[in-house]
Amino acid sequence: MTAALLVATALMGLAGTAAGAIAPVRFRIALSSALTIAACALGFVVGAEVLHSGHAAVVHTTTLMPLASFSLALDRFGALFVVITAVVGICAMIFRFGYDGQGLASRTASSILPLFVTSLLLVPAASNVTTFLFLWELMAITSLLLVLTDHARRSEVQVAGQWYAVMTQLGAAALILGLVLLATRSGSQSFAVIAVRSAHLPAWVRSTAFVLAVVGFGSKAGAVPLHVWLPRAHPEAPGPVSALMSAAMVNLGVYGIVRVGMGLLSGGPAWWWLLVMGLGALSAMFGSLHSATSKDLKRLLAYSTTDNVGLMLLGVGASGLFADTGHRALALLALVAALLHVVFHAVFKGSLFLSASSVHQAAGSTDLDQLGGLLRRMPVSGPIFLVGGLAIAALPPFCGFVSEWLLLQSMLHGLPSGDVAIAVAMPIGVGVLALTGGLTAFTFTKAIGIGLLGLPRTQDAERAGEVGRPMWIGAGLLAVLCLVFGVAPFLVIPSVVDAAGAVPGLHLAGALTRGWNVALPGVPGMLAPGLVAIGLVGFGGLVALGRHLVQQRPVRLTEAWGCGRELQTARMEYTATSFGEPLTRVFEDVLSPARDVDVSHLAESRYYTEAAVIHTTIDDAFERRVYRPADRMLVRWGAVARRVPNGSVHRYLAFGLVALIVVLVVLA
């Protein structure tokens, strides 16, 4: 039954692609979106069934690919990612019914988008090297084409597409090398066979394959320093595509690291997981810092994706480190925390990207310095963004609080330890989690306070109105899940535990949920999210009641952030740039901001200043110091290489002779 549903998922997605390519203009968007929603619904059903029953959905055929078999085997671990993708995909497609920006309504985009979603649903089910690489490349190429949908009108889209193409193909090259190395050394392409035989492989083969997997999957996850495509591609991609890329596609990078490191290779030495934790700590710190100092809303969200991927990698690395030192219960607890954050990040980041796209469509910009006052003008989309911001800031009673609390507990209970690696790594992880939490709260205070509250700073923001119903329904469904999972995490935690338990060698001493509460088997500690929510509601009610009883005179209403003044203009309020300026100065050595002052003088006299405008730009340090120099070096090499094919037959024959001699020497 599950195998048939898995095939039906693929066929329904392909039907959506065909509909987008050949359907008439008036039916194209509705038909392709509806078929994609059906594919996601089927994917959700098959994923939920596998999670519930534990029986894998297996599809195997030798007729689709020449010289190789097309093989799918969806187990509980992969099923979790299929369910996540299906939920985000359904909401993104509902949102698309009302979204008409950035070229997504074209015939090309309408046919590619269902194919992209279908590849996202099938990647976690791939069970051999050829199938996995085929689906992975299909996902990468379709996402690239979707990023480029608006390339004809804006040159920034072309540049973003070039960065994304280069980084995704570098990651693909690393994956091909790593998986082919494992397949050739194991004598089989099957993941199941590789997992059995990997224990007998030489240490250098295992370590090389793992490092290549971390590079390949880390580039797709947006881990630092392989993240540079993320803040470029997300601001230029259409809204539903941004949501799918951040809330579903980057998750597959985390999936791949766990699948290879803990599944195919059955764990490894401590330095593997210290490497993963190091990448996670660097990603979390770097992403949260740039997110806090960004003024473009979608760029801010892109960097926060890097931040949250870092937290996921911290949990994965801690799990591998605990498993290597024999702490199996803590290893599963840390992996559950990481996977739970994967689930919740998909929910709140999908909601944030979709509502940010609503802001872009309503106000014509995602520059926070050009927004303001949108909470009043967008009475549905504004609160949806607010809920997502509170969830990503890990504030109760929303879902981000539960996953970050569980991640914190898993690392805290690893101490004290006699193992040096744990004793050093866990305090650093706890510190990173605490610091990034503060920076994330700062970031979304800025985004909400400046973008939604205050006064509008431009005429477009002043004229903004609520978007169509499909758009706020798509984003709102994810916002509702932020609250539901925050109050009742027991709805999703057992499935996450089952998915993590599919990793060999990990087990819990008891249940992770007790009624409505989240427990920690084997260690002291419990969280009652429902009671926390009731307490917050009760406290808010008491404050409101007390204010009503003791208030002697009517409250004077004024503009938000108006400091009680009767006269308030947008120029008196903080901008995103000025709000983040203190943080920019504190971390100036890391951010290296570039400042420029434009001074204009009065026409009557150059001695009198009419206006002075300060521009602050912050470049990505890795892009500036690593990738741009590498790009310049490649350009120089290309210029030299173009001189070689000068049309001389004698030179070409000489090259052939040298190559033949080298081959003969190597073979001899």
C-alpha angles and dihedrals in degrees: 000000000000091000090055091049090051091053090046089053091056093045093048090051091050089049088055089052091051091048091052090051102045109018119108116265095253093054101031101093096039095047098044091045093048092050090048090051088051090051090051091048091053090047090051091051095049092044093049091048092051091048091050100043102029091223113130122234105233127193121172130172136157096198101076100059126039116234091004141060127246104228132179126179114168111198129178094273094053092040091064090060092045091054091049092050092047093054094047091043093053092050093045091051092049087051090051092063088074100030119096104163138114099018097296092131094064122111092245094052092043091057097042099047096065089047090052092051091047092052089050089054094048103042094079089052097055110117105182135047099252095048092046095050092046093052092041092054091045089054092047096048096045092048090050092052090049092051087054097051093109097039094117093065103036129041091204089070091057092051092047090050091052092052092046093047093051095047095044092049092048087053091047091052090053091049093050092051093047098046094041089051090054093044096050094045092046094044094232142073093215115109090215092055093044090052091054096045100037093086089066096050120108115269093243091055093051094046094045092050092048095050091048089050091051090051094046098043093036091059090055092045091052096241116167126288090021094053102090094108093058102070089043101046100042098058090050100042121091115264100256090044092053090051093049093046095049100034099038115010099052088051088066089063089061089043091055095050091051093042093053101033100041101018110038096025097032093224130307145211123321094258090066091061095039086057090052092046090048091053089047094051092047092047093048094049097041094043096047092047094051091042090054092052099042120104098191109088098217093043088051090053091047092056090046087058088058088049094052094043085056090057090050091051090049088058093045092048092047090050093052091046093050091048092050091053095046100257095129098164093051089045092058092042091055092046091049089051091051093047092045088055088050089056096045094042089056090053101047097034091050089052092047095049093047093048090045087055088051088054090050093051093046100042101025094235144063093203105118090209087063097047136065137134094043096131089071095040095044102039094174106032091043095059089043089058089045092056091049091049093051090048095050089047087060095238120155137278089032128090100253090067093060098050095044091047090052091047090050092049093049091055096040093053090054086073137119096036135161090217110098095212093054093042090056102035101046098057089048090050092050091049092049091049091051095046096045089048090058093046091049091052088050091049097053093040084061095044095047098036096048102030100040105023132046124042127319111262098201137034090247090057090047091052094045117124138181117292126235122294097252090057097053092040091056093048093037095057089060091046090054089053089053089062097037094051091044093055098034108026089158086081091071108017097079090055091049090050090051090050093049090045089061087072107095119256100014125116141156125229091224146345119313093213128054108187106302092344132094111227133188110226113221095008133070117261141088137185124207105194093175092056090046090054092047090048092051092048091047093048091049090050092050091050091050092047093048092049090050093050099046098037107112100182137025117280115248110231121216139162118293112265088012094126089225095296121141093217115055131162132183090249090064093059132081120270122210089254095052093043091056096039096095090052090046090054094047092052096034093129090057100038098037094200119204115220128196129180121208111198121188123191133212115267091235096056136007089212092072121071118223098185141347120203122190117206119197120189126182120200125200106262094217092049091048099043103031115020102037094051088047089050092051091049092051090049090054091048089050091052090052092045092053089063092060100069095061096151096259112141090200091058092049091050090050090053090051092050092050091048091050092050091050092051092049092049092050094047092046 
